[in-house]
Amino acid sequence: MTNPQSEEGRQQAAKDHLWMHFTRHSTYDTHQVPTIVRGDGVHIWDANGNRYIDGLAGLFVVQAGHGRTELAEAAAKQAAELAFFPLWSYAHPGAIDLAERVAGYAPGDLNRVFFTSGGGEAVETAWKLAKNYFKLTGKPMKHKVISRAIAYHGTTQGALSITGLPPLKQQFEPLVPSTFRVPNTNIYRAHEHGAPEGLSPEAFGRWAADQIAVAIENEGPDTVAAVFLEPVQNAGGCFPPPPGYFQRVREICDEYDVLMVSDEVICAFGRLGHMFGAQRYEYEPDMITCAKGITSGYAPLGAMIASDRLMEPFLADGEMFAHGYTFGGHPVSTAVALKNLEIFEEEKVLDNVLGNEAAFRATLERLLDLPIVGDVRGDGYFYGIELVKDKATRESFSDEECERILFGFVSKQLFAEGLYCRADDRGDPVIQLSPPLICDQQHFDEMEQILRVVLDKAGSLL
Ligand SMILES: Cc1ncc(COP(=O)(O)O)c(C=O)c1O
């Protein structure tokens, strides 16, 4: 074992032993493993003492900001009192209180909260519930899932099967069968993905929603159980819904008795200025999957929230939903979540997002004067900046340019200049921004200034 006290020792240990997630380890043959040691508010520090603005809230997680001692204290207090107990036929006060609180925030009659350890497990839970529900209610053939192209729903085999990103799936095939993709709401490239040319946003929304009906018809309505949709699709670089999209999806789901699952692993808990994304876009799903921001990341937790109707068959004598996770609804995590939601109320975190989102957008839109910035899109504190080779024609990067410019330069240089965010090519090349919800104008400016310097230089490399 190398000396864990020294930074070099730890670097070597990282390279020798730590298998990082979604990581090209060969990068670290010639580079240091960036090691983050501390956070405070909107900023983080690495082991070399460099400061960065956290433009991604960790990974769409740290809503209340870093370094909140009250959340750490809530965790410590709970661990000292009752560190662990499962929710398998037993309960603990934190899970009960949090379930009640979350149900109170959730839209419509989404009153039943099933805790998990994270987002992928919430997605798994939702699919299993959809299948089980229809088996218990006389439609046993209904089991298939429809989701959208390029959408990410997690890495467990069921959630990965629902994910619409072939490069993340092929090496793990065969996955769970019976999932099908429809177009997403990428209005910037609508025509390239099959929409008729020249549609208004409303007409495009109608067209995109109607593709779900087409897919249900193609598969056979008696076999389709659910459709999984994010309020704003993350992968591909923030696709908000066009006007009327979710209302039309709701109509289609009602017509075919298909469950509408709002995958809000990113969009819930203030990311869009509301507790749930469904509230922002005024629709009522049958289930919500959530995780990440529920604890602001101070402990892991996820949840599947279902309507009363979906739980009803499981309340019959002798029935149960034969599904669970040891750490789902962990006492430390629920205590942290309760404190986190208290902070949301006390500090009016949602109002901060709603009050500042126009300024965030306007600040990022200043970047549109750079030839390499094709589109700036998103809502709330959740934005994607699409990079293009030619703004007039919207020509995208080649694979070689993605490697050389997006990953070889932009991604590294943003970090070197002090902005932690994400460069992504799942779809077209984008930079994703999703900062802590306590950000204000000075932080927007800090992000914009770094982006401007780096993107300006990137443009000259094309
Ligand atoms: C929309 C969506 N669903 C599911 C997941 C999976 O969540 P987890 O990584 O907690 O399993 C993610 C993760 O980013 C996500 O963005």
The ligand as an ORCA input file, in Angstrom:
! r2SCAN-3c Opt
* xyz 0 1
  C     -33.553     10.707    -15.713
  C     -32.710      9.750    -14.960
  N     -33.231      8.584    -14.576
  C     -32.510      7.683    -13.876
  C     -31.202      7.937    -13.513
  C     -30.411      6.927    -12.738
  O     -30.170      7.383    -11.457
  P     -29.011      6.720    -10.554
  O     -27.707      7.115    -11.175
  O     -29.231      7.342     -9.200
  O     -29.254      5.249    -10.546
  C     -30.620      9.159    -13.879
  C     -29.235      9.468    -13.502
  O     -28.686     10.496    -13.831
  C     -31.390     10.086    -14.625
  O     -30.874     11.256    -15.023
*
